[in-house]
Amino acid sequence: MISINKPVFSPFKINSPLYTAFDLLLLSYVILILISLSDLVNKDLLSTEDIISNVDLLLDLNRNKYHTIDDLINRLNYIKSMNLEHPSMSLRENHELVTLIFDKFNELIQTDFDCFYTGGLMGYIAVNHPLKRYHSDLDLFINEEQLFALYELVKNSDDFEFISNMEHKSKNGHEYKITYRKTPITIGLFLFSRLTNNEMVLKEYYYENDHELYVDEHHLKEEYTNLAFQDDIKEHNKTFYRMQTLEGIYNAKKNSRPKDKYDANVIKPFIDIKIDHKLDNEKGKNYDVNHQLADGSVVEKLEEVIKKDNIKIK
């Protein structure tokens, strides 16, 4: 039991109305308990049936907010979708670090590369909106023809490290990531190439069949590319960068995961809805060319260089 000047309450039973500060405290109790119970179920130390049979104990924590077990499940799923389960730092620290890494990396690469930031974070930065949730990484589209140049630049940097994910990567995900001074926030690279017909080709490399390298290609037609990627240079804290258009980011996020929809709603007032509709129309003209052998590709050659460099370091 916790004794306070106003009503006395237990974290397991609420007997009287509480003021706003106490409501926030109780919400924190519920979130922490939900996360802990979920962890116990995942470790097979508790069954779902155990939780269901005692669900009234959880609902009693805040009957104003939670009325049924579905309310609790929805809350837990929201926490998971927003990366709020087990934060390694406070929200303020996370926002300060991700902004610092963004600025430091821009200082390093300047505007010398054919690359574009993407992802929810960029929407907040572009419209000068305060960050609202945890961000675990930055996402960067980069022309694979410049991958070697970026690797050498990062390798010779005191602050950043270039890391290959290829040995444990599935079809989806980043082939490479860049870390800043061993901090948990990474810069994940999405690779692309450009064709003479002005198509932009997004690429996913992966190993199959006894370490054979394959690539899946997603071809963006010229009109879609021009709407989603523009060469405008933007400024943040006296550093310069390029990013995917706000409409391109919004279009990719508006019907996706809960955290993506949250990000989309932040930037929605700043987009040109007509361009969003055009992106929807043009999207159907894009096409895939999958499961091609990637012998002689940039990734195959870079993997050989990285392995040799790692041997030298050892």
C-alpha positions in Angstrom: 0.0 0.0 0.0 1.1 3.6 -0.7 0.2 6.4 1.7 -0.3 9.8 0.2 -2.1 13.0 1.3 -5.1 12.3 -1.0 -6.9 8.9 -1.3 -5.0 5.8 -0.3 -4.6 3.2 -3.0 -3.0 -0.1 -3.8 -1.4 -0.9 -7.1 -3.7 -3.9 -7.2 -7.0 -2.3 -6.2 -8.4 1.2 -6.7 -11.0 2.2 -4.0 -11.4 5.9 -4.7 -11.1 8.5 -7.5 -7.6 9.9 -8.1 -6.3 13.1 -9.5 -4.5 13.4 -12.9 -1.0 12.7 -11.5 -2.3 9.6 -9.9 -4.0 8.5 -13.1 -0.6 8.8 -14.9 1.0 6.8 -12.2 -1.6 4.0 -12.6 -1.1 4.0 -16.3 2.6 3.4 -15.7 1.7 0.5 -13.4 -0.5 -1.1 -16.1 2.1 -0.7 -18.8 4.9 -2.2 -16.7 2.7 -5.1 -15.6 1.6 -5.8 -19.1 5.2 -5.9 -20.4 6.3 -8.1 -17.5 3.4 -10.6 -18.0 4.1 -10.7 -21.7 7.8 -11.5 -21.0 6.8 -14.3 -18.6 4.4 -15.8 -21.2 7.2 -15.7 -23.8 9.5 -17.5 -21.4 6.8 -20.2 -20.7 6.8 -19.2 -17.0 3.2 -18.2 -17.2 0.3 -19.2 -19.4 -2.2 -17.0 -21.2 -4.9 -18.8 -19.2 -3.4 -17.7 -16.0 -3.6 -14.1 -17.1 -7.2 -14.4 -18.4 -8.4 -16.0 -15.2 -7.0 -13.0 -13.2 -7.7 -10.3 -15.7 -10.0 -8.4 -13.2 -6.9 -7.5 -11.2 -5.4 -5.7 -14.2 -8.7 -4.0 -15.1 -9.1 -2.8 -11.6 -5.9 -0.8 -11.9 -7.8 1.7 -14.1 -11.4 1.0 -15.0 -11.7 4.4 -16.6 -9.1 3.4 -19.2 -9.5 -0.4 -19.5 -12.9 -2.1 -19.6 -12.2 -5.5 -21.2 -9.3 -7.8 -21.8 -9.3 -6.6 -25.5 -8.4 -3.1 -24.2 -5.4 -4.5 -22.4 -4.3 -6.6 -25.5 -4.6 -3.5 -27.7 -2.5 -1.5 -25.3 0.2 -4.1 -25.2 0.3 -4.4 -29.0 0.5 -0.6 -29.2 3.5 -0.6 -26.8 5.2 -3.2 -28.9 4.5 -1.5 -32.2 6.0 1.8 -30.8 9.3 0.1 -29.6 8.4 0.9 -26.0 8.8 -2.5 -24.4 12.3 -2.4 -23.1 13.9 1.0 -23.8 17.6 1.2 -23.2 17.4 4.9 -22.5 14.9 7.6 -21.7 12.9 9.1 -24.5 14.7 12.4 -24.1 18.1 10.7 -24.3 16.9 8.8 -27.4 15.8 11.9 -29.2 19.1 13.7 -28.4 21.2 10.8 -29.5 19.4 10.1 -32.8 19.5 13.9 -33.7 23.2 14.0 -32.8 23.9 11.0 -35.0 21.9 12.5 -37.9 23.9 15.7 -37.7 27.3 14.0 -37.3 26.7 11.7 -40.2 25.6 14.6 -42.4 28.9 16.3 -41.5 30.7 13.2 -42.7 29.0 12.5 -46.0 28.0 16.1 -46.8 26.0 16.1 -50.1 28.6 14.0 -52.0 26.5 10.9 -52.3 23.5 9.9 -54.3 21.5 9.1 -51.2 18.2 9.9 -49.5 17.1 9.5 -45.9 13.7 7.9 -45.4 11.5 6.8 -42.5 9.4 8.3 -39.8 12.2 10.3 -38.2 12.7 12.3 -41.4 9.1 13.5 -41.3 9.5 15.0 -37.9 12.8 16.7 -38.8 11.5 18.0 -42.1 8.4 19.7 -40.6 10.3 20.7 -37.4 8.0 18.6 -35.2 9.1 17.5 -31.8 10.0 13.8 -31.7 7.3 11.7 -30.0 8.5 8.1 -29.9 11.6 6.0 -29.6 13.7 5.7 -32.8 16.1 2.8 -33.1 17.7 3.7 -36.4 18.0 6.0 -39.3 17.2 4.7 -42.8 19.2 5.8 -45.8 18.7 4.9 -49.5 22.1 4.9 -51.2 23.2 4.2 -54.8 25.1 1.0 -54.7 27.7 2.3 -57.1 28.9 4.5 -54.3 28.9 1.8 -51.7 32.7 1.4 -51.8 33.3 5.1 -51.4 31.0 5.2 -48.4 32.7 2.2 -46.9 36.1 3.8 -47.2 34.9 7.1 -45.8 33.3 5.4 -42.8 36.3 3.1 -42.3 38.6 6.1 -42.0 36.2 7.9 -39.6 36.9 8.1 -35.8 33.2 8.1 -34.9 31.5 5.7 -37.3 31.8 2.0 -38.0 30.6 0.1 -41.2 29.1 -3.3 -40.4 27.9 -6.1 -42.7 24.6 -7.9 -41.9 25.0 -10.3 -44.9 25.9 -13.4 -42.9 22.6 -13.4 -41.0 20.4 -11.4 -43.3 17.1 -12.8 -44.7 15.5 -11.6 -47.9 14.3 -8.4 -46.2 16.4 -6.0 -44.1 19.5 -3.9 -44.3 22.6 -5.4 -46.0 24.8 -3.0 -44.1 24.5 -0.7 -41.2 26.6 2.1 -39.7 27.0 2.6 -36.0 28.1 5.7 -34.0 30.6 5.2 -31.2 29.1 1.8 -30.2 25.7 3.5 -29.4 22.5 1.4 -30.0 21.1 3.6 -32.8 22.2 2.6 -36.3 22.0 3.9 -39.8 20.6 1.2 -42.0 21.4 1.2 -45.7 18.8 0.5 -48.4 20.6 -0.1 -51.8 19.4 1.1 -55.2 20.7 1.6 -58.7 19.6 3.8 -61.5 18.8 2.8 -65.1 19.2 4.8 -68.3 15.4 4.8 -68.7 15.3 6.8 -65.4 13.9 3.9 -63.4 15.2 3.6 -59.8 15.8 -0.1 -58.8 15.6 -0.9 -55.1 17.6 -4.0 -54.3 17.5 -6.8 -51.6 20.6 -9.1 -51.5 20.6 -12.4 -49.6 22.3 -15.7 -49.5 20.7 -19.1 -50.5 21.8 -22.6 -51.5 25.1 -23.0 -49.8 26.0 -19.3 -49.8 25.0 -18.3 -53.3 24.2 -14.6 -53.5 20.9 -13.6 -55.0 19.1 -10.2 -55.4 15.5 -9.2 -55.6 14.8 -6.0 -57.6 11.8 -3.6 -57.1 11.7 -1.3 -60.2 10.2 2.1 -59.6 9.0 3.7 -62.9 10.2 7.1 -63.8 7.0 9.0 -62.8 6.9 7.3 -59.4 10.6 8.0 -58.8 10.2 11.7 -59.6 7.3 12.0 -57.1 9.0 10.0 -54.3 12.7 11.2 -54.7 13.8 14.7 -55.5 17.3 16.2 -55.5 16.4 19.1 -53.1 19.1 19.8 -50.5 17.8 20.5 -47.0 19.4 21.9 -43.9 19.4 20.8 -40.2 21.6 22.4 -37.5 23.9 23.7 -40.3 24.3 20.3 -41.9 23.0 19.4 -45.3 21.2 16.3 -46.6 18.7 14.9 -49.1 15.6 12.9 -48.2 12.7 11.1 -49.7 9.8 13.5 -50.4 7.3 13.9 -47.5 4.6 12.5 -49.9 6.8 9.5 -50.5 7.2 8.8 -46.8 3.6 9.5 -46.0 2.4 7.2 -48.9 4.6 4.3 -47.6 3.4 4.7 -44.0 -0.2 5.7 -44.1 -1.5 2.1 -44.3 1.3 0.3 -42.5 2.1 -0.6 -38.8 0.6 1.5 -35.9 3.8 3.4 -35.3 4.0 4.2 -39.1 0.4 5.4 -39.1 1.3 7.6 -36.1 4.2 9.1 -38.0 2.1 9.6 -41.1 -0.5 11.5 -39.2 2.2 13.9 -37.9 3.3 14.9 -41.5 -0.2 14.7 -43.2 -0.9 18.4 -42.7 2.3 19.2 -44.6 1.9 17.0 -47.7 0.3 17.7 -51.1 -2.5 15.2 -51.1 -2.7 15.3 -54.9 0.9 14.0 -55.1 -0.1 11.2 -52.6 -2.9 10.2 -54.9 -0.6 10.3 -57.9 1.8 8.0 -56.0 -1.1 5.6 -55.4 -1.9 5.6 -59.1 1.7 5.2 -60.3 2.6 2.5 -57.7 0.8 -0.1 -59.7 3.1 0.4 -62.7 6.2 -0.6 -60.6 7.3 -4.1 -61.0 9.6 -6.8 -59.4 12.4 -8.9 -60.9 13.2 -11.5 -58.2 15.7 -14.2 -57.3 18.5 -13.3 -59.7 22.0 -14.6 -59.2 24.2 -11.7 -58.0 27.6 -12.9 -59.1 30.0 -10.0 -59.7 27.7 -7.6 -57.9 28.8 -4.6 -55.8 27.7 -6.5 -52.6 29.7 -9.6 -53.5 32.9 -7.5 -54.1 32.4 -5.5 -51.0 31.9 -8.6 -48.8 35.3 -9.8 -50.0 36.9 -6.5 -49.1 35.3 -6.4 -45.7 36.5 -9.9 -44.9 40.0 -9.1 -45.9 39.9 -5.9 -43.8 38.6 -7.8 -40.8 41.4 -10.3 -41.1 44.0 -7.4 -41.1 42.4 -5.9 -38.0 42.7 -9.3 -36.2 
